[in-house]
Amino acid sequence: MSDRPTRPDAVRRVEIAALAKSLPIRVVETETIARTAEEAASAVSVAVGQIVKSLVFRGKETGEPYLLLVSGANRVDEKAVAQVVGEALGRADADFVREATGFAIGGVAPLGAPRPLRTFMDRDLLAFPFVWAAAGTPFHVFETVPDALRIACDADVIAVR
């Protein structure tokens, strides 16, 4: 038996997905809950803008999930993003988010979903040398380089506000 603590399955899924995409990440278990951008920023002592919010929206016409990687300092202008996406966006409930991503709200990671998601990245994230994103649970986050995250997620860079 190993003395090394094991990570939750959701975190391991993120680590495996990052490895498969050659995305260098550093996973940290936080001492406090990090469900919101503010909580995550406080937990790892960075600016709120460096936190990647992984937000899932539902296409109103197609029902397709869209993943938006948004700076913690920004709010999404749904109408502006809908023009880029090509359809009106609706809010996704907790069940839809879990089905689309495999994660519960508060721990949604930008990668590790059971199937590829059409992904868009807030251009403001690219201004930072490092960003932090949820790593599958509200107590795990990972650090990475924003452009490497964009490549790994095959994300289109857009203005979200």
C-alpha positions as CSV (number, residue, x, y, z in Angstrom):
1,M,0.0,0.0,0.0
2,S,1.3,3.4,-0.9
3,D,1.5,6.4,1.5
4,R,1.0,8.7,-1.5
5,P,-2.5,10.1,-1.5
6,T,-4.5,9.4,-4.7
7,R,-6.1,12.1,-6.6
8,P,-9.9,12.0,-7.3
9,D,-10.8,10.3,-10.7
10,A,-11.9,13.7,-12.1
11,V,-8.5,15.2,-11.5
12,R,-6.7,12.1,-12.9
13,R,-8.9,12.5,-16.1
14,V,-7.7,16.1,-16.4
15,E,-4.1,15.0,-16.0
16,I,-4.4,12.3,-18.6
17,A,-6.2,14.6,-21.0
18,A,-3.4,17.2,-20.6
19,L,-0.7,14.6,-21.1
20,A,-2.5,13.3,-24.2
21,K,-2.5,16.9,-25.6
22,S,1.1,17.6,-24.5
23,L,-0.2,20.4,-22.3
24,P,2.2,21.1,-19.4
25,I,0.1,21.6,-16.2
26,R,0.8,21.8,-12.5
27,V,-2.2,20.6,-10.4
28,V,-2.6,22.0,-6.9
29,E,-5.0,20.9,-4.3
30,T,-6.3,24.0,-2.6
31,E,-6.8,24.4,1.2
32,T,-10.1,26.2,0.6
33,I,-12.9,25.6,-1.9
34,A,-12.3,27.2,-5.3
35,R,-15.7,27.1,-7.0
36,T,-15.7,30.7,-8.1
37,A,-13.0,32.8,-9.9
38,E,-12.6,34.9,-6.7
39,E,-12.2,31.8,-4.5
40,A,-9.7,30.3,-6.9
41,A,-7.7,33.5,-7.2
42,S,-7.5,33.8,-3.4
43,A,-6.5,30.1,-3.1
44,V,-3.5,30.4,-5.4
45,S,-2.7,34.1,-4.7
46,V,-3.2,35.4,-8.3
47,A,-5.3,38.1,-9.9
48,V,-8.9,37.2,-10.7
49,G,-8.2,37.8,-14.4
50,Q,-5.7,34.9,-14.4
51,I,-8.4,32.4,-13.5
52,V,-10.0,30.5,-16.4
53,K,-13.7,30.1,-15.9
54,S,-14.9,27.1,-17.9
55,L,-18.5,28.0,-18.7
56,V,-20.9,25.7,-20.6
57,F,-23.7,27.2,-22.7
58,R,-26.4,25.4,-24.6
59,G,-27.2,26.3,-28.2
60,K,-30.8,27.3,-28.3
61,E,-31.5,25.8,-31.7
62,T,-29.2,22.8,-31.8
63,G,-28.9,22.0,-28.1
64,E,-25.2,21.6,-28.6
65,P,-22.8,22.4,-25.7
66,Y,-20.4,25.2,-26.1
67,L,-17.4,25.6,-23.8
68,L,-16.2,29.2,-23.1
69,L,-12.9,29.7,-21.4
70,V,-13.3,33.1,-19.8
71,S,-11.1,35.3,-17.7
72,G,-12.3,35.4,-14.2
73,A,-12.4,39.2,-14.4
74,N,-14.9,39.1,-17.3
75,R,-18.6,38.5,-17.8
76,V,-19.9,36.9,-21.0
77,D,-21.9,39.1,-23.4
78,E,-24.1,36.2,-24.6
79,K,-25.5,38.1,-27.6
80,A,-22.0,39.0,-28.9
81,V,-20.7,35.5,-28.4
82,A,-23.8,34.1,-30.1
83,Q,-22.9,36.0,-33.2
84,V,-19.5,34.3,-33.3
85,V,-21.0,30.8,-32.4
86,G,-23.7,31.1,-35.0
87,E,-26.7,30.6,-32.7
88,A,-28.4,32.0,-29.7
89,L,-27.0,30.7,-26.4
90,G,-28.9,29.5,-23.4
91,R,-27.9,28.7,-19.9
92,A,-27.0,25.1,-19.1
93,D,-28.3,23.5,-16.0
94,A,-26.1,21.3,-13.7
95,D,-27.2,18.0,-15.4
96,F,-26.4,19.3,-18.9
97,V,-23.0,20.6,-17.8
98,R,-22.2,17.2,-16.2
99,E,-23.3,15.3,-19.2
100,A,-21.4,17.5,-21.6
101,T,-18.2,17.7,-19.6
102,G,-18.1,14.9,-17.1
103,F,-17.6,17.5,-14.3
104,A,-19.9,19.1,-11.7
105,I,-20.3,22.9,-11.8
106,G,-17.5,24.4,-9.7
107,G,-14.9,21.9,-10.9
108,V,-15.4,22.0,-14.7
109,A,-12.0,21.7,-16.4
110,P,-11.2,23.0,-19.8
111,L,-10.2,19.5,-21.0
112,G,-11.1,16.0,-20.1
113,A,-14.7,15.9,-21.4
114,P,-16.0,12.6,-22.7
115,R,-16.3,14.0,-26.2
116,P,-14.8,17.1,-27.9
117,L,-16.6,20.3,-27.3
118,R,-16.6,23.4,-29.5
119,T,-14.5,25.7,-27.4
120,F,-13.9,29.4,-27.4
121,M,-11.3,31.3,-25.4
122,D,-11.4,34.8,-24.0
123,R,-8.7,36.8,-25.7
124,D,-8.0,38.6,-22.4
125,L,-6.5,35.3,-21.0
126,L,-3.6,35.6,-23.5
127,A,-2.3,38.7,-21.8
128,F,-1.1,36.6,-18.8
129,P,2.1,34.5,-18.7
130,F,0.3,31.9,-16.6
131,V,-3.4,31.1,-15.9
132,W,-5.2,28.8,-13.5
133,A,-8.2,26.6,-14.3
134,A,-10.3,24.0,-12.5
135,A,-8.9,20.6,-12.5
136,G,-12.0,18.5,-12.0
137,T,-13.1,19.3,-8.5
138,P,-13.8,22.5,-6.5
139,F,-10.5,21.8,-4.5
140,H,-8.2,21.2,-7.5
141,V,-6.8,23.8,-9.9
142,F,-4.0,23.7,-12.5
143,E,-1.5,26.2,-13.7
144,T,-0.6,26.4,-17.4
145,V,0.4,28.8,-20.2
146,P,-2.7,30.3,-21.9
147,D,-1.6,29.8,-25.5
148,A,-0.7,26.2,-24.8
149,L,-4.2,25.8,-23.2
150,R,-5.7,27.3,-26.3
151,I,-3.9,24.8,-28.6
152,A,-4.7,21.8,-26.4
153,C,-8.4,22.8,-26.3
154,D,-8.5,23.7,-30.0
155,A,-10.2,26.9,-28.9
156,D,-11.1,29.8,-31.1
157,V,-9.9,33.1,-29.5
158,I,-12.8,35.6,-29.2
159,A,-13.9,38.7,-27.3
160,V,-16.4,37.6,-24.7
161,R,-17.6,41.1,-23.6
